[in-house]
Amino acid sequence: MGPMGRCESLPTPTSLVLLGATGDLARKKLLPALYDLYVARALPERFHVVAFSRDALSENEYRTFVRTHATERARTKDHTHLDDFATCFTYVQGSFDDRAAFGRIKEALETQDTRIGICASKLFYLAVPPSFYDTIFEQIAHTRLDLPCTMGEGWVRILVEKPFGSDLDHARTLEDKLSVLFKEEQIYRIDHYLAKDALQNILAFRFSNVLFEDQWNKDFVEAVYIRLFEQFDVGTRGAFFDGVGALRDVGQNHMLQMLALIAMERPDALNADALRSRRAEVLHTLRIPKKEDVGTTIIKGQYRGYLDTKDVATDSKTETYFALKTYLDDPRWEGVPFYLEHGKAMRENLGDITVRFRSATHCVCGETEAHEHPNFVRFSLSPEQKITLRFWVRKPGAKYELLPEDLVFDRHKALSMRGGAVVTDAYEEVLFDALCGDQTLFVSSAEQSAAWEYVTAVLGVWHDQAPVVYDKNSEGPDSDLIREAHEQMTLSS
Ligand code: BG6
């Protein structure tokens, strides 16, 4: 268990304070992931959760809520532990601006400590929209929930979700507040994409195989295209999404981390310091866009019908789609375009990164006309997890001609052939690593601000622009930029 297998033993005991305990994230990801960890015996002994939310629920009602959502979405189909699992939860009702409510959280933690006769370590999970962070930090400071209960005994850590803030300045203000309460080693900034098996596999692929790393630069790579398409629309998340938009929701974090893993230098070691500093270095080289880039290398889109979504402003300019072409100001990647494209309500669910190599200069291709025979490596995250290598072979027949073929590594097929090992969910990894104290798959303060610097600049240049409207269930807005990316990237046969 654990992404890198470096967590020898779990701390014991621990209390998790889950803020936003009835929200979308808790229901869909956290409760199922906690149940999977529980069944796999990967939670600390005497693990306890103080669940906090606005909803008026009794403890029993919340435990029913836990059982329901763990049953619906957990990976395991073993439901025999649900009742025991639900008894790990106590419920505290309140709002984030209610000081007394944070006093009740403290009491619930103290009650648990008294019950087990030990001072438990404390893990706070802010599973709430970023607009509440300021208030929550103030409440934690005022209630002194940041302190371990006895000096030197146990630890206190905090998990914060993305987007952390709304722009570079806001992120800095939040960082300042957070750093008064917690040291960097106590802060776990989540980007669950870093914990995805498919993304961790990019590291393995790049740095454990001699075949590619020497070619992984501007001399051999022509372009990189990162896509994240979702068929579902904003749905019931209007209140959260309209204040955030697609670029802050998945661009500032998931997609820039995909780019960082593709473009970063080799880390000196497989640990948090080495990996996080390599990722931060590359994010710092993102070229800052200019106003004139809007419409050409920066496209902002909104699907038709978004304005009718519940809790969305009727004149909202919030983007549900973006396409960006950017460069890294780094000698290794000079002149190599990186395309990033994301949209909601798209025709298909698709997540992948395609690296296009330059065509061989002296190709034995059997052609006299201008021709191109580039290699490609494609890392697919969804709908299937694959790595595809496009290469060229001789077409059968009398004439010497070339034919493209693919070598495909399919993670799930490979696993079933190896006896059915399973890929753990990203949120299981996130929770497990935070309990273990391993920050490798979490974002550092330096990564965070580098990503914000670029994204804040994009937000600034497109601020006044109305988004281009696209139809639901389409390929997003029509643009020369995406035509150009497609021309580069199509694995034509
Ligand atoms: C979340 C975003 O961080 O990532 C969602 O808030 C998005 O809007 C989701 O749908 C995508 O994550 P995954 O793991 O489902 O690909």
Boltz pocket constraint, residues with backbone or C-beta under 6 A from the ligand:
constraints:
  - pocket:
      binder: B
      contacts: [[A, 162], [A, 230], [A, 249], [A, 250]]
      max_distance: 6.0
